[in-house]
């Protein structure tokens, strides 16, 4: 995990779409994360962490 990933991971835990937005802007990943966060907070966190770390 690089130093640029650490703030994204912290934001992904607090506000999942914001962490994904920092990496992918308004790409498909952001919209999927936003939808999952609206449907359920935990799925949004899991998806954001998977996208950012992997």
mmCIF file of the N, C-alpha and C atoms, coordinates in Angstrom:
data_MODEL
# 
_entry.id   MODEL 
# 
loop_
_atom_site.group_PDB 
_atom_site.id 
_atom_site.type_symbol 
_atom_site.label_atom_id 
_atom_site.label_alt_id 
_atom_site.label_comp_id 
_atom_site.label_asym_id 
_atom_site.label_entity_id 
_atom_site.label_seq_id 
_atom_site.pdbx_PDB_ins_code 
_atom_site.Cartn_x 
_atom_site.Cartn_y 
_atom_site.Cartn_z 
_atom_site.occupancy 
_atom_site.B_iso_or_equiv 
_atom_site.pdbx_formal_charge 
_atom_site.auth_seq_id 
_atom_site.auth_comp_id 
_atom_site.auth_asym_id 
_atom_site.auth_atom_id 
_atom_site.pdbx_PDB_model_num 
ATOM 1   N N  . UNK A 1 1  ? 0.855   -1.172 0.000   1.00 0.00 ? 1  UNK A N  1 
ATOM 2   C CA . UNK A 1 1  ? 0.000   0.000  0.000   1.00 0.00 ? 1  UNK A CA 1 
ATOM 3   C C  . UNK A 1 1  ? 0.897   1.231  0.000   1.00 0.00 ? 1  UNK A C  1 
ATOM 4   N N  . UNK A 1 2  ? 0.748   2.075  -0.997  1.00 0.00 ? 2  UNK A N  1 
ATOM 5   C CA . UNK A 1 2  ? 1.545   3.281  -1.096  1.00 0.00 ? 2  UNK A CA 1 
ATOM 6   C C  . UNK A 1 2  ? 0.992   4.410  -0.251  1.00 0.00 ? 2  UNK A C  1 
ATOM 7   N N  . UNK A 1 3  ? 1.774   5.464  -0.138  1.00 0.00 ? 3  UNK A N  1 
ATOM 8   C CA . UNK A 1 3  ? 1.340   6.587  0.691   1.00 0.00 ? 3  UNK A CA 1 
ATOM 9   C C  . UNK A 1 3  ? 0.156   7.325  0.080   1.00 0.00 ? 3  UNK A C  1 
ATOM 10  N N  . UNK A 1 4  ? 0.001   7.280  -1.235  1.00 0.00 ? 4  UNK A N  1 
ATOM 11  C CA . UNK A 1 4  ? -1.147  7.941  -1.852  1.00 0.00 ? 4  UNK A CA 1 
ATOM 12  C C  . UNK A 1 4  ? -2.424  7.150  -1.640  1.00 0.00 ? 4  UNK A C  1 
ATOM 13  N N  . UNK A 1 5  ? -2.310  5.871  -1.328  1.00 0.00 ? 5  UNK A N  1 
ATOM 14  C CA . UNK A 1 5  ? -3.485  5.038  -1.117  1.00 0.00 ? 5  UNK A CA 1 
ATOM 15  C C  . UNK A 1 5  ? -4.053  5.213  0.286   1.00 0.00 ? 5  UNK A C  1 
ATOM 16  N N  . UNK A 1 6  ? -3.229  5.543  1.272   1.00 0.00 ? 6  UNK A N  1 
ATOM 17  C CA . UNK A 1 6  ? -3.675  5.634  2.658   1.00 0.00 ? 6  UNK A CA 1 
ATOM 18  C C  . UNK A 1 6  ? -4.836  6.621  2.846   1.00 0.00 ? 6  UNK A C  1 
ATOM 19  N N  . UNK A 1 7  ? -4.749  7.865  2.348   1.00 0.00 ? 7  UNK A N  1 
ATOM 20  C CA . UNK A 1 7  ? -5.901  8.779  2.509   1.00 0.00 ? 7  UNK A CA 1 
ATOM 21  C C  . UNK A 1 7  ? -7.155  8.281  1.783   1.00 0.00 ? 7  UNK A C  1 
ATOM 22  N N  . UNK A 1 8  ? -6.959  7.638  0.638   1.00 0.00 ? 8  UNK A N  1 
ATOM 23  C CA . UNK A 1 8  ? -8.104  7.106  -0.092  1.00 0.00 ? 8  UNK A CA 1 
ATOM 24  C C  . UNK A 1 8  ? -8.797  5.997  0.695   1.00 0.00 ? 8  UNK A C  1 
ATOM 25  N N  . UNK A 1 9  ? -8.015  5.157  1.366   1.00 0.00 ? 9  UNK A N  1 
ATOM 26  C CA . UNK A 1 9  ? -8.592  4.063  2.148   1.00 0.00 ? 9  UNK A CA 1 
ATOM 27  C C  . UNK A 1 9  ? -9.334  4.625  3.362   1.00 0.00 ? 9  UNK A C  1 
ATOM 28  N N  . UNK A 1 10 ? -8.767  5.620  4.023   1.00 0.00 ? 10 UNK A N  1 
ATOM 29  C CA . UNK A 1 10 ? -9.443  6.242  5.166   1.00 0.00 ? 10 UNK A CA 1 
ATOM 30  C C  . UNK A 1 10 ? -10.761 6.870  4.706   1.00 0.00 ? 10 UNK A C  1 
ATOM 31  N N  . UNK A 1 11 ? -10.737 7.581  3.581   1.00 0.00 ? 11 UNK A N  1 
ATOM 32  C CA . UNK A 1 11 ? -11.976 8.174  3.061   1.00 0.00 ? 11 UNK A CA 1 
ATOM 33  C C  . UNK A 1 11 ? -12.959 7.090  2.613   1.00 0.00 ? 11 UNK A C  1 
ATOM 34  N N  . UNK A 1 12 ? -12.444 5.986  2.107   1.00 0.00 ? 12 UNK A N  1 
ATOM 35  C CA . UNK A 1 12 ? -13.328 4.896  1.675   1.00 0.00 ? 12 UNK A CA 1 
ATOM 36  C C  . UNK A 1 12 ? -14.059 4.278  2.849   1.00 0.00 ? 12 UNK A C  1 
ATOM 37  N N  . UNK A 1 13 ? -13.461 4.317  4.023   1.00 0.00 ? 13 UNK A N  1 
ATOM 38  C CA . UNK A 1 13 ? -14.128 3.787  5.209   1.00 0.00 ? 13 UNK A CA 1 
ATOM 39  C C  . UNK A 1 13 ? -15.164 4.778  5.727   1.00 0.00 ? 13 UNK A C  1 
ATOM 40  N N  . UNK A 1 14 ? -14.840 6.071  5.677   1.00 0.00 ? 14 UNK A N  1 
ATOM 41  C CA . UNK A 1 14 ? -15.749 7.094  6.198   1.00 0.00 ? 14 UNK A CA 1 
ATOM 42  C C  . UNK A 1 14 ? -16.841 7.410  5.176   1.00 0.00 ? 14 UNK A C  1 
ATOM 43  N N  . UNK A 1 15 ? -16.442 7.756  3.965   1.00 0.00 ? 15 UNK A N  1 
ATOM 44  C CA . UNK A 1 15 ? -17.360 8.074  2.859   1.00 0.00 ? 15 UNK A CA 1 
ATOM 45  C C  . UNK A 1 15 ? -16.882 7.335  1.609   1.00 0.00 ? 15 UNK A C  1 
ATOM 46  N N  . UNK A 1 16 ? -17.379 6.132  1.377   1.00 0.00 ? 16 UNK A N  1 
ATOM 47  C CA . UNK A 1 16 ? -16.858 5.299  0.283   1.00 0.00 ? 16 UNK A CA 1 
ATOM 48  C C  . UNK A 1 16 ? -16.809 5.976  -1.095  1.00 0.00 ? 16 UNK A C  1 
ATOM 49  N N  . UNK A 1 17 ? -17.848 6.680  -1.549  1.00 0.00 ? 17 UNK A N  1 
ATOM 50  C CA . UNK A 1 17 ? -17.761 7.262  -2.885  1.00 0.00 ? 17 UNK A CA 1 
ATOM 51  C C  . UNK A 1 17 ? -16.659 8.325  -3.023  1.00 0.00 ? 17 UNK A C  1 
ATOM 52  N N  . UNK A 1 18 ? -16.349 9.020  -1.947  1.00 0.00 ? 18 UNK A N  1 
ATOM 53  C CA . UNK A 1 18 ? -15.313 10.059 -2.018  1.00 0.00 ? 18 UNK A CA 1 
ATOM 54  C C  . UNK A 1 18 ? -13.938 9.425  -2.242  1.00 0.00 ? 18 UNK A C  1 
ATOM 55  N N  . UNK A 1 19 ? -13.662 8.336  -1.538  1.00 0.00 ? 19 UNK A N  1 
ATOM 56  C CA . UNK A 1 19 ? -12.391 7.653  -1.740  1.00 0.00 ? 19 UNK A CA 1 
ATOM 57  C C  . UNK A 1 19 ? -12.229 7.136  -3.160  1.00 0.00 ? 19 UNK A C  1 
ATOM 58  N N  . UNK A 1 20 ? -13.287 6.589  -3.719  1.00 0.00 ? 20 UNK A N  1 
ATOM 59  C CA . UNK A 1 20 ? -13.243 6.084  -5.093  1.00 0.00 ? 20 UNK A CA 1 
ATOM 60  C C  . UNK A 1 20 ? -13.152 7.243  -6.076  1.00 0.00 ? 20 UNK A C  1 
ATOM 61  N N  . UNK A 1 21 ? -13.831 8.349  -5.788  1.00 0.00 ? 21 UNK A N  1 
ATOM 62  C CA . UNK A 1 21 ? -13.803 9.515  -6.668  1.00 0.00 ? 21 UNK A CA 1 
ATOM 63  C C  . UNK A 1 21 ? -12.389 10.081 -6.809  1.00 0.00 ? 21 UNK A C  1 
ATOM 64  N N  . UNK A 1 22 ? -11.623 10.068 -5.725  1.00 0.00 ? 22 UNK A N  1 
ATOM 65  C CA . UNK A 1 22 ? -10.259 10.584 -5.791  1.00 0.00 ? 22 UNK A CA 1 
ATOM 66  C C  . UNK A 1 22 ? -9.387  9.794  -6.748  1.00 0.00 ? 22 UNK A C  1 
ATOM 67  N N  . UNK A 1 23 ? -9.653  8.522  -6.891  1.00 0.00 ? 23 UNK A N  1 
ATOM 68  C CA . UNK A 1 23 ? -8.840  7.687  -7.778  1.00 0.00 ? 23 UNK A CA 1 
ATOM 69  C C  . UNK A 1 23 ? -9.382  7.653  -9.200  1.00 0.00 ? 23 UNK A C  1 
ATOM 70  N N  . UNK A 1 24 ? -10.721 7.525  -9.359  1.00 0.00 ? 24 UNK A N  1 
ATOM 71  C CA . UNK A 1 24 ? -11.303 7.256  -10.673 1.00 0.00 ? 24 UNK A CA 1 
ATOM 72  C C  . UNK A 1 24 ? -12.148 8.397  -11.232 1.00 0.00 ? 24 UNK A C  1 
ATOM 73  N N  . UNK A 1 25 ? -12.251 9.515  -10.539 1.00 0.00 ? 25 UNK A N  1 
ATOM 74  C CA . UNK A 1 25 ? -13.090 10.640 -10.936 1.00 0.00 ? 25 UNK A CA 1 
ATOM 75  C C  . UNK A 1 25 ? -14.534 10.147 -11.099 1.00 0.00 ? 25 UNK A C  1 
ATOM 76  N N  . UNK A 1 26 ? -15.222 10.539 -12.147 1.00 0.00 ? 26 UNK A N  1 
ATOM 77  C CA . UNK A 1 26 ? -16.632 10.147 -12.320 1.00 0.00 ? 26 UNK A CA 1 
ATOM 78  C C  . UNK A 1 26 ? -16.771 8.930  -13.227 1.00 0.00 ? 26 UNK A C  1 
ATOM 79  N N  . UNK A 1 27 ? -15.882 7.971  -13.056 1.00 0.00 ? 27 UNK A N  1 
ATOM 80  C CA . UNK A 1 27 ? -15.931 6.751  -13.850 1.00 0.00 ? 27 UNK A CA 1 
ATOM 81  C C  . UNK A 1 27 ? -17.003 5.799  -13.350 1.00 0.00 ? 27 UNK A C  1 
ATOM 82  N N  . UNK A 1 28 ? -17.062 4.655  -13.979 1.00 0.00 ? 28 UNK A N  1 
ATOM 83  C CA . UNK A 1 28 ? -18.052 3.637  -13.640 1.00 0.00 ? 28 UNK A CA 1 
ATOM 84  C C  . UNK A 1 28 ? -17.876 3.171  -12.196 1.00 0.00 ? 28 UNK A C  1 
ATOM 85  N N  . UNK A 1 29 ? -16.623 3.080  -11.737 1.00 0.00 ? 29 UNK A N  1 
ATOM 86  C CA . UNK A 1 29 ? -16.364 2.631  -10.372 1.00 0.00 ? 29 UNK A CA 1 
ATOM 87  C C  . UNK A 1 29 ? -17.026 3.543  -9.350  1.00 0.00 ? 29 UNK A C  1 
ATOM 88  N N  . UNK A 1 30 ? -16.966 4.852  -9.599  1.00 0.00 ? 30 UNK A N  1 
ATOM 89  C CA . UNK A 1 30 ? -17.578 5.816  -8.690  1.00 0.00 ? 30 UNK A CA 1 
ATOM 90  C C  . UNK A 1 30 ? -19.085 5.622  -8.614  1.00 0.00 ? 30 UNK A C  1 
ATOM 91  N N  . UNK A 1 31 ? -19.736 5.455  -9.759  1.00 0.00 ? 31 UNK A N  1 
ATOM 92  C CA . UNK A 1 31 ? -21.190 5.324  -9.775  1.00 0.00 ? 31 UNK A CA 1 
ATOM 93  C C  . UNK A 1 31 ? -21.648 4.017  -9.141  1.00 0.00 ? 31 UNK A C  1 
ATOM 94  N N  . UNK A 1 32 ? -20.879 2.938  -9.348  1.00 0.00 ? 32 UNK A N  1 
ATOM 95  C CA . UNK A 1 32 ? -21.214 1.671  -8.695  1.00 0.00 ? 32 UNK A CA 1 
ATOM 96  C C  . UNK A 1 32 ? -21.087 1.826  -7.180  1.00 0.00 ? 32 UNK A C  1 
ATOM 97  N N  . UNK A 1 33 ? -20.015 2.474  -6.738  1.00 0.00 ? 33 UNK A N  1 
ATOM 98  C CA . UNK A 1 33 ? -19.806 2.672  -5.309  1.00 0.00 ? 33 UNK A CA 1 
ATOM 99  C C  . UNK A 1 33 ? -20.898 3.552  -4.714  1.00 0.00 ? 33 UNK A C  1 
ATOM 100 N N  . UNK A 1 34 ? -21.300 4.594  -5.412  1.00 0.00 ? 34 UNK A N  1 
ATOM 101 C CA . UNK A 1 34 ? -22.361 5.472  -4.936  1.00 0.00 ? 34 UNK A CA 1 
ATOM 102 C C  . UNK A 1 34 ? -23.674 4.705  -4.805  1.00 0.00 ? 34 UNK A C  1 
ATOM 103 N N  . UNK A 1 35 ? -24.002 3.901  -5.793  1.00 0.00 ? 35 UNK A N  1 
ATOM 104 C CA . UNK A 1 35 ? -25.231 3.102  -5.747  1.00 0.00 ? 35 UNK A CA 1 
ATOM 105 C C  . UNK A 1 35 ? -25.195 2.102  -4.593  1.00 0.00 ? 35 UNK A C  1 
ATOM 106 N N  . UNK A 1 36 ? -24.064 1.419  -4.429  1.00 0.00 ? 36 UNK A N  1 
ATOM 107 C CA . UNK A 1 36 ? -23.961 0.458  -3.328  1.00 0.00 ? 36 UNK A CA 1 
ATOM 108 C C  . UNK A 1 36 ? -24.028 1.140  -1.967  1.00 0.00 ? 36 UNK A C  1 
ATOM 109 N N  . UNK A 1 37 ? -23.473 2.338  -1.858  1.00 0.00 ? 37 UNK A N  1 
ATOM 110 C CA . UNK A 1 37 ? -23.517 3.071  -0.597  1.00 0.00 ? 37 UNK A CA 1 
ATOM 111 C C  . UNK A 1 37 ? -24.937 3.531  -0.292  1.00 0.00 ? 37 UNK A C  1 
ATOM 112 N N  . UNK A 1 38 ? -25.679 3.921  -1.311  1.00 0.00 ? 38 UNK A N  1 
ATOM 113 C CA . UNK A 1 38 ? -27.071 4.322  -1.103  1.00 0.00 ? 38 UNK A CA 1 
ATOM 114 C C  . UNK A 1 38 ? -27.910 3.112  -0.681  1.00 0.00 ? 38 UNK A C  1 
ATOM 115 N N  . UNK A 1 39 ? -27.654 1.964  -1.310  1.00 0.00 ? 39 UNK A N  1 
ATOM 116 C CA . UNK A 1 39 ? -28.416 0.765  -0.982  1.00 0.00 ? 39 UNK A CA 1 
ATOM 117 C C  . UNK A 1 39 ? -28.041 0.185  0.383   1.00 0.00 ? 39 UNK A C  1 
ATOM 118 N N  . UNK A 1 40 ? -26.794 0.367  0.756   1.00 0.00 ? 40 UNK A N  1 
ATOM 119 C CA . UNK A 1 40 ? -26.326 -0.135 2.050   1.00 0.00 ? 40 UNK A CA 1 
ATOM 120 C C  . UNK A 1 40 ? -24.908 0.331  2.290   1.00 0.00 ? 40 UNK A C  1 
ATOM 121 N N  . UNK A 1 41 ? -24.662 0.885  3.435   1.00 0.00 ? 41 UNK A N  1 
ATOM 122 C CA . UNK A 1 41 ? -23.357 1.490  3.719   1.00 0.00 ? 41 UNK A CA 1 
ATOM 123 C C  . UNK A 1 41 ? -22.222 0.467  3.666   1.00 0.00 ? 41 UNK A C  1 
ATOM 124 N N  . UNK A 1 42 ? -22.427 -0.701 4.241   1.00 0.00 ? 42 UNK A N  1 
ATOM 125 C CA . UNK A 1 42 ? -21.386 -1.735 4.299   1.00 0.00 ? 42 UNK A CA 1 
ATOM 126 C C  . UNK A 1 42 ? -20.992 -2.233 2.899   1.00 0.00 ? 42 UNK A C  1 
ATOM 127 N N  . UNK A 1 43 ? -21.932 -2.536 1.998   1.00 0.00 ? 43 UNK A N  1 
ATOM 128 C CA . UNK A 1 43 ? -21.520 -2.933 0.646   1.00 0.00 ? 43 UNK A CA 1 
ATOM 129 C C  . UNK A 1 43 ? -20.709 -1.842 -0.076  1.00 0.00 ? 43 UNK A C  1 
ATOM 130 N N  . UNK A 1 44 ? -21.029 -0.589 0.189   1.00 0.00 ? 44 UNK A N  1 
ATOM 131 C CA . UNK A 1 44 ? -20.260 0.500  -0.402  1.00 0.00 ? 44 UNK A CA 1 
ATOM 132 C C  . UNK A 1 44 ? -18.831 0.525  0.096   1.00 0.00 ? 44 UNK A C  1 
ATOM 133 N N  . UNK A 1 45 ? -18.648 0.282  1.398   1.00 0.00 ? 45 UNK A N  1 
ATOM 134 C CA . UNK A 1 45 ? -17.302 0.240  1.969   1.00 0.00 ? 45 UNK A CA 1 
ATOM 135 C C  . UNK A 1 45 ? -16.517 -0.937 1.399   1.00 0.00 ? 45 UNK A C  1 
ATOM 136 N N  . UNK A 1 46 ? -17.138 -2.097 1.345   1.00 0.00 ? 46 UNK A N  1 
ATOM 137 C CA . UNK A 1 46 ? -16.456 -3.290 0.834   1.00 0.00 ? 46 UNK A CA 1 
ATOM 138 C C  . UNK A 1 46 ? -16.033 -3.081 -0.612  1.00 0.00 ? 46 UNK A C  1 
ATOM 139 N N  . UNK A 1 47 ? -16.931 -2.556 -1.438  1.00 0.00 ? 47 UNK A N  1 
ATOM 140 C CA . UNK A 1 47 ? -16.603 -2.327 -2.837  1.00 0.00 ? 47 UNK A CA 1 
ATOM 141 C C  . UNK A 1 47 ? -15.482 -1.292 -2.980  1.00 0.00 ? 47 UNK A C  1 
ATOM 142 N N  . UNK A 1 48 ? -15.570 -0.204 -2.226  1.00 0.00 ? 48 UNK A N  1 
ATOM 143 C CA . UNK A 1 48 ? -14.548 0.838  -2.310  1.00 0.00 ? 48 UNK A CA 1 
ATOM 144 C C  . UNK A 1 48 ? -13.184 0.292  -1.922  1.00 0.00 ? 48 UNK A C  1 
ATOM 145 N N  . UNK A 1 49 ? -13.118 -0.470 -0.848  1.00 0.00 ? 49 UNK A N  1 
ATOM 146 C CA . UNK A 1 49 ? -11.830 -1.032 -0.424  1.00 0.00 ? 49 UNK A CA 1 
ATOM 147 C C  . UNK A 1 49 ? -11.290 -2.022 -1.454  1.00 0.00 ? 49 UNK A C  1 
ATOM 148 N N  . UNK A 1 50 ? -12.168 -2.830 -2.023  1.00 0.00 ? 50 UNK A N  1 
ATOM 149 C CA . UNK A 1 50 ? -11.713 -3.773 -3.065  1.00 0.00 ? 50 UNK A CA 1 
ATOM 150 C C  . UNK A 1 50 ? -11.169 -3.051 -4.281  1.00 0.00 ? 50 UNK A C  1 
ATOM 151 N N  . UNK A 1 51 ? -11.831 -2.000 -4.700  1.00 0.00 ? 51 UNK A N  1 
ATOM 152 C CA . UNK A 1 51 ? -11.403 -1.247 -5.882  1.00 0.00 ? 51 UNK A CA 1 
ATOM 153 C C  . UNK A 1 51 ? -10.093 -0.511 -5.619  1.00 0.00 ? 51 UNK A C  1 
ATOM 154 N N  . UNK A 1 52 ? -9.950  0.065  -4.435  1.00 0.00 ? 52 UNK A N  1 
ATOM 155 C CA . UNK A 1 52 ? -8.774  0.865  -4.154  1.00 0.00 ? 52 UNK A CA 1 
ATOM 156 C C  . UNK A 1 52 ? -7.543  0.034  -3.828  1.00 0.00 ? 52 UNK A C  1 
ATOM 157 N N  . UNK A 1 53 ? -7.708  -1.071 -3.147  1.00 0.00 ? 53 UNK A N  1 
ATOM 158 C CA . UNK A 1 53 ? -6.550  -1.841 -2.711  1.00 0.00 ? 53 UNK A CA 1 
ATOM 159 C C  . UNK A 1 53 ? -6.075  -2.820 -3.785  1.00 0.00 ? 53 UNK A C  1 
ATOM 160 N N  . UNK A 1 54 ? -7.003  -3.402 -4.528  1.00 0.00 ? 54 UNK A N  1 
ATOM 161 C CA . UNK A 1 54 ? -6.624  -4.405 -5.531  1.00 0.00 ? 54 UNK A CA 1 
ATOM 162 C C  . UNK A 1 54 ? -6.244  -3.779 -6.818  1.00 0.00 ? 54 UNK A C  1 
# 
